[in-house]
């Protein structure tokens, strides 16, 4: 890929947070992979992790520090259930958030599912490590939610986001 052009092709890692899914039945992770690949991006790694704060944080930290990874998409664990700890695991790692992502996601979701959209804690931001800035997107585990986020928000802006993130090296 790498940065420096508005027609970037990203290398993305996909993490599904679930106590019950496997790679074979992970529809949301598969949808994210397919959407990114159809847009010309590539997947470096795809994993499933249990809804455990430390396990989620460890994987995301490692991926954010990997110069070969341009962006990370996480599905699952963003709802109101007690086991939904994805935001608690990832948000402390973030240098900054993109509030507009969650706001737009919930607005678009509201148009499809009504007031249940307010239960989503979908969010995005980036993690700075060394001279890397890695965008991270936290999505619900619902296949419909993943499709919505990928098609209407992430894919249309991913190349531009990566381009902008690469313009200012960390000092």
C-alpha positions in Angstrom: 0.0 0.0 0.0 1.5 2.6 1.8 0.7 6.2 2.4 1.1 9.2 0.0 -1.6 8.8 -2.5 -5.4 9.4 -2.5 -5.9 6.0 -4.2 -4.4 4.0 -1.4 -4.9 0.3 -1.2 -4.8 -0.6 2.5 -3.7 -3.7 4.4 -6.3 -4.3 7.0 -6.5 -6.7 10.0 -10.0 -8.0 11.1 -10.8 -9.0 14.6 -14.0 -10.5 15.7 -14.8 -10.3 19.4 -17.1 -13.3 20.4 -17.3 -16.0 22.9 -19.3 -18.2 20.5 -18.1 -17.6 16.9 -15.4 -19.5 14.9 -13.8 -18.4 11.6 -16.2 -20.8 9.9 -19.4 -19.2 11.2 -18.3 -15.6 11.6 -20.5 -13.9 9.1 -19.6 -10.4 10.2 -15.9 -10.9 9.8 -16.4 -12.5 6.5 -18.5 -9.6 5.3 -15.8 -7.1 6.3 -13.1 -9.2 4.5 -15.3 -9.4 1.3 -16.2 -5.7 1.3 -12.5 -4.6 1.8 -11.2 -7.0 -0.9 -13.9 -6.0 -3.4 -12.7 -2.4 -2.8 -9.2 -3.4 -3.7 -7.8 -3.6 -0.1 -6.1 -6.7 1.3 -6.4 -8.6 4.6 -3.2 -9.4 6.4 -4.8 -11.2 9.4 -8.2 -12.2 10.6 -8.7 -13.5 14.1 -11.4 -14.3 16.7 -10.9 -13.4 20.3 -13.1 -14.0 23.4 -14.9 -11.1 25.0 -12.0 -10.6 27.4 -10.6 -7.1 27.9 -6.9 -8.1 28.2 -7.0 -10.4 25.2 -8.6 -7.8 23.0 -6.2 -5.1 24.1 -3.2 -7.3 23.5 -4.1 -8.2 19.9 -5.0 -4.6 19.0 -1.8 -3.3 20.6 0.3 -5.7 18.6 -1.5 -5.0 15.4 -1.2 -1.2 15.9 2.5 -1.5 16.3 3.0 -3.5 13.1 4.2 -1.3 10.2 2.6 -3.7 7.7 -0.9 -3.0 9.1 -2.6 0.1 7.8 -6.0 -0.2 9.6 -7.9 -2.4 12.0 -11.6 -3.4 11.9 -13.1 -5.0 15.0 -16.6 -6.5 15.0 -18.5 -7.4 18.1 -18.6 -6.5 21.7 -19.9 -3.0 21.3 -23.4 -3.4 22.7 -24.8 -3.0 26.2 -24.4 -6.6 27.4 -22.0 -7.2 30.4 -19.7 -9.2 28.2 -19.5 -6.4 25.6 -16.1 -4.9 26.5 -14.6 -4.0 23.1 -14.7 -0.2 23.7 -13.3 -0.6 27.2 -10.4 -2.7 25.8 -9.6 -0.5 22.8 -10.5 3.1 23.8 -7.7 3.5 26.3 -5.2 2.5 23.6 -6.4 5.3 21.3 -4.6 8.6 20.9 -7.8 10.2 19.6 -11.3 9.2 18.5 -13.4 10.2 15.5 -16.7 11.0 17.1 -18.3 11.5 13.7 -17.9 7.9 12.9 -20.1 6.7 15.8 -22.6 9.5 15.3 -23.0 8.8 11.5 -23.1 5.0 12.2 -26.0 5.4 14.7 -27.8 7.9 12.4 -27.7 5.4 9.5 -28.6 2.5 11.8 -31.6 4.5 13.1 -32.9 4.7 9.6 -32.8 0.9 9.4 -33.6 -0.3 12.9 -35.1 2.6 14.8 -34.4 3.4 18.4 -32.3 0.2 18.9 -29.5 2.1 17.2 -28.8 4.0 20.4 -27.6 0.8 22.1 -24.6 0.7 19.8 -21.2 1.9 21.1 -19.6 1.8 17.6 -16.6 4.0 17.5 -13.4 4.8 15.7 -10.1 6.5 16.2 -6.4 5.9 15.9 -3.6 4.5 17.8 -0.1 6.1 17.6 2.9 3.9 18.2 6.4 5.0 17.2 5.9 6.7 13.8 2.7 4.8 13.0 -0.8 6.0 13.2 -3.3 3.1 12.8 -7.0 3.8 12.4 -9.2 1.4 14.3 -13.0 0.9 13.7 -15.2 -0.8 16.3 -18.4 -2.2 14.9 -21.3 -4.2 16.3 -21.3 -7.9 15.6 -24.4 -7.8 13.5 -23.8 -8.7 9.8 -26.2 -5.9 8.8 -24.3 -3.4 10.9 -21.0 -4.5 9.5 -22.3 -4.2 5.9 -23.7 -0.7 6.7 -20.4 0.5 8.2 -18.2 -0.9 5.6 -20.2 0.2 2.6 -21.3 3.7 3.7 -18.6 4.8 6.0 -15.3 2.9 6.1 -14.6 2.0 2.5 -15.6 5.4 1.0 -13.1 7.2 3.4 -10.4 4.6 4.2 -7.9 5.7 1.5 -8.4 9.4 2.4 -8.1 8.7 6.1 -4.8 6.8 5.6 -3.5 9.5 3.3 -4.2 12.2 5.9 -2.8 10.1 8.7 0.5 9.8 6.8 1.0 13.5 6.1 2.2 14.5 9.5 4.9 12.3 11.0 4.9 11.9 14.8 7.6 14.0 16.4 
